[in-house]
């Protein structure tokens, strides 16, 4: 039995509920970072209110839009290169409340 939802472990719904929870304040932040990447810049997209599976699909669409690689790590989408302007416009067109973050 699951201690949180009191259902059998096979039918536990806690994991799916945790994945669907909205993280942060509802604003998607698009930032550029080079720290720990040997000077190579990546664009970080933080705060998307999506599950891990949806984040991977969104990351795939972003990578196709930019024509570059990327990944999803700990709920943050990383796209190679400085793609902030392109991704910000795409997110706003998709209906997300998004803004540039960082310096």
Backbone bond lengths (Angstrom), bond angles and torsions (degrees), N, CA, C in turn:
res aa  C-N    CA-C-N  psi(-1)  N-CA   C-N-CA  omega(-1)  CA-C   N-CA-C  phi
1 X - - - 1.457 - - 1.532 109.47 -
2 X 1.320 114.61 139.83 1.458 120.42 176.83 1.532 108.59 -78.38
3 X 1.333 118.23 131.98 1.469 119.47 -178.80 1.531 113.57 -71.47
4 X 1.331 117.93 -20.73 1.461 120.39 -177.56 1.529 113.32 -85.91
5 X 1.346 116.54 -49.02 1.463 119.04 -174.97 1.533 113.05 -106.81
6 X 1.324 118.13 -1.55 1.470 124.23 177.06 1.527 112.83 59.74
7 X 1.315 116.90 29.59 1.464 121.38 175.95 1.520 108.19 -111.66
8 X 1.334 117.11 162.39 1.467 118.80 174.89 1.532 110.48 -57.87
9 X 1.311 116.60 149.78 1.467 121.34 -176.86 1.524 111.00 -57.42
10 X 1.347 118.15 -35.44 1.470 120.83 179.59 1.529 111.97 -65.31
11 X 1.325 117.97 -30.63 1.459 122.28 -177.28 1.533 112.24 -106.20
12 X 1.319 117.85 16.22 1.464 122.21 -177.16 1.531 110.22 -63.89
13 X 1.327 115.90 133.21 1.461 120.68 179.61 1.528 111.97 -106.38
14 X 1.301 117.47 -0.57 1.473 121.37 -176.40 1.523 111.91 -61.74
15 X 1.332 117.37 -43.69 1.462 120.92 -177.40 1.525 111.06 -61.94
16 X 1.333 117.54 -44.09 1.457 119.43 -179.54 1.527 111.47 -68.17
17 X 1.336 117.58 -33.14 1.460 120.48 177.57 1.520 111.16 -68.15
18 X 1.330 117.57 -38.06 1.470 121.12 179.00 1.527 110.60 -65.32
19 X 1.343 116.53 -36.70 1.456 120.42 -179.29 1.518 111.68 -69.26
20 X 1.331 117.89 -27.63 1.451 121.19 -175.87 1.521 113.26 -89.88
21 X 1.312 118.06 -5.85 1.456 120.41 -177.86 1.521 110.95 -67.84
22 X 1.317 115.96 140.33 1.454 121.72 178.31 1.522 108.56 -77.27
23 X 1.322 115.49 130.56 1.460 120.82 -179.90 1.517 109.08 -100.71
24 X 1.303 116.84 141.48 1.449 121.22 174.32 1.514 113.59 80.01
25 X 1.334 115.09 -154.58 1.457 121.09 -173.80 1.520 113.82 -102.38
26 X 1.326 118.52 11.26 1.455 121.52 178.00 1.515 114.22 89.28
27 X 1.328 117.59 2.01 1.464 121.60 178.67 1.527 107.97 -106.21
28 X 1.327 115.49 127.59 1.461 120.90 176.57 1.520 107.25 -85.34
29 X 1.318 116.38 127.90 1.460 120.83 -178.57 1.526 109.95 -109.33
30 X 1.331 115.26 131.27 1.463 122.58 -179.44 1.523 106.89 -112.70
31 X 1.328 116.71 117.37 1.464 120.96 -175.69 1.528 110.39 -133.19
32 X 1.322 115.22 162.21 1.467 122.39 175.43 1.517 108.13 -112.17
33 X 1.325 116.48 139.90 1.457 120.26 -179.26 1.525 109.90 -143.82
34 X 1.348 115.78 142.54 1.462 121.20 175.80 1.521 111.28 -122.86
35 X 1.305 117.50 -8.20 1.458 122.45 -174.15 1.535 111.30 -59.70
36 X 1.330 115.96 127.34 1.454 121.45 176.56 1.515 114.24 75.12
37 X 1.326 117.20 15.95 1.459 120.48 -177.04 1.531 112.13 -125.64
38 X 1.295 116.67 25.31 1.463 123.43 178.16 1.527 111.88 55.39
39 X 1.331 116.80 38.33 1.452 121.03 177.15 1.510 115.04 85.27
40 X 1.326 117.63 -8.13 1.459 121.45 179.09 1.521 108.98 -80.02
41 X 1.315 117.07 131.30 1.457 120.83 -177.82 1.518 112.45 -89.80
42 X 1.318 116.00 146.01 1.459 122.53 172.40 1.526 108.06 -132.03
43 X 1.303 115.79 155.18 1.452 122.29 175.58 1.513 107.82 -100.67
44 X 1.327 117.22 127.22 1.459 122.69 -179.37 1.517 109.85 -106.09
45 X 1.331 116.93 133.37 1.452 122.95 175.63 1.516 107.11 -115.95
46 X 1.332 116.60 112.26 1.464 122.45 -176.00 1.519 110.36 -117.61
47 X 1.330 116.07 147.32 1.453 121.18 172.03 1.506 115.62 90.42
48 X 1.336 118.76 14.00 1.458 119.74 176.32 1.528 109.24 -69.91
49 X 1.325 118.09 126.65 1.465 121.01 -178.17 1.526 111.53 -81.12
50 X 1.327 116.71 67.84 1.455 121.98 -176.85 1.518 110.08 -136.49
51 X 1.334 114.89 159.24 1.455 120.20 174.71 1.533 108.84 -76.31
52 X 1.313 116.45 171.42 1.466 121.19 -178.00 1.529 111.29 -60.87
53 X 1.310 117.36 -38.61 1.467 121.38 -179.72 1.527 110.18 -67.03
54 X 1.331 116.74 -43.47 1.459 120.65 178.40 1.527 111.18 -66.27
55 X 1.338 117.35 -35.63 1.465 120.72 177.67 1.525 110.96 -62.26
56 X 1.330 116.63 -40.58 1.466 119.85 179.39 1.519 111.07 -64.54
57 X 1.328 117.66 -39.71 1.463 120.76 178.02 1.526 110.73 -66.99
58 X 1.326 117.04 -41.14 1.463 121.46 178.14 1.523 110.40 -64.84
59 X 1.330 116.84 -41.84 1.466 120.94 178.18 1.519 110.78 -61.69
60 X 1.312 116.52 -39.74 1.467 120.55 178.71 1.530 110.65 -62.19
61 X 1.324 117.08 -43.94 1.467 120.65 178.15 1.528 111.17 -63.79
62 X 1.333 116.75 -39.25 1.469 120.90 178.82 1.525 111.28 -65.78
63 X 1.320 116.22 -40.88 1.465 120.05 179.43 1.523 110.84 -64.12
64 X 1.335 117.07 -39.23 1.463 120.37 177.50 1.520 110.87 -66.48
65 X 1.326 117.14 -39.88 1.463 121.99 178.74 1.527 110.83 -60.35
66 X 1.325 116.24 -43.49 1.468 121.31 -175.74 1.521 112.72 -87.60
67 X 1.315 117.73 -16.58 1.459 120.39 -178.08 1.514 112.29 68.88
68 X 1.316 116.21 37.92 1.459 120.57 -176.82 1.524 110.05 -145.46
69 X 1.307 116.69 179.11 1.459 121.73 -179.36 1.511 111.92 -91.82
70 X 1.314 114.58 176.45 1.450 120.35 178.76 1.509 110.95 174.09
71 X 1.334 115.86 -178.12 1.458 121.07 -178.27 1.523 109.68 -158.07
72 X 1.329 115.10 172.79 1.462 122.18 173.45 1.514 107.31 -119.32
73 X 1.341 116.96 122.35 1.456 122.36 178.53 1.515 109.45 -131.57
74 X 1.311 117.68 121.88 1.475 123.52 175.36 1.526 112.60 52.83
75 X 1.323 117.49 41.15 1.452 121.02 177.83 1.515 114.74 79.17
76 X 1.332 117.53 8.70 1.462 122.67 179.26 1.524 108.16 -117.68
77 X 1.334 115.92 129.74 1.462 120.22 177.39 1.522 108.09 -88.71
78 X 1.333 116.49 129.76 1.460 122.69 177.04 1.520 108.35 -113.63
79 X 1.324 116.68 122.57 1.459 122.86 177.63 1.521 107.39 -116.22
80 X 1.326 116.71 132.56 1.460 120.58 -177.19 1.524 111.16 -67.33
81 X 1.317 115.56 139.80 1.460 122.28 177.51 1.520 112.69 86.36
82 X 1.330 115.12 175.31 1.461 121.45 179.03 1.528 108.12 -91.11
83 X 1.324 116.68 94.27 1.455 123.52 -176.49 1.526 111.75 -115.44
84 X 1.331 117.49 21.47 1.467 121.67 -171.50 1.527 113.53 -56.98
85 X 1.314 118.10 -49.27 1.464 120.82 -175.49 1.525 111.75 -63.63
86 X 1.314 115.80 -44.26 1.462 120.84 -179.46 1.531 111.20 -64.34
87 X 1.331 116.57 -44.07 1.464 120.65 -178.37 1.525 112.11 -71.94
88 X 1.329 117.35 -35.11 1.457 120.39 177.56 1.530 110.20 -62.79
89 X 1.316 117.30 -45.60 1.464 121.04 178.56 1.528 110.68 -62.57
90 X 1.326 117.62 -40.18 1.469 122.01 179.58 1.528 110.75 -64.63
91 X 1.330 116.91 -44.48 1.464 120.73 179.56 1.528 111.56 -63.69
92 X 1.322 117.28 -42.67 1.458 120.85 178.75 1.531 110.78 -64.23
93 X 1.336 117.43 -38.02 1.459 121.36 177.78 1.530 111.33 -66.20
94 X 1.329 116.90 -30.25 1.473 121.66 179.04 1.528 112.02 -81.08
95 X 1.334 117.73 -4.95 1.453 120.96 176.08 1.517 115.71 95.86
96 X 1.321 117.95 8.69 1.455 121.07 177.19 1.523 109.42 -83.11
97 X 1.315 115.69 147.86 1.467 121.03 172.25 1.515 105.50 -85.47
98 X 1.339 117.35 107.74 1.455 121.23 -172.12 1.526 110.09 -131.68
99 X 1.345 114.76 154.31 1.457 120.02 176.13 1.531 109.23 -154.06
100 X 1.332 114.84 159.81 1.456 121.00 176.44 1.526 108.50 -75.06
101 X 1.317 115.84 142.63 1.457 121.19 179.45 1.518 108.57 -128.11
102 X 1.310 115.62 158.37 1.463 120.10 178.27 1.511 111.48 86.96
103 X 1.337 115.28 -173.29 1.449 120.40 -173.99 1.464 116.53 -91.43
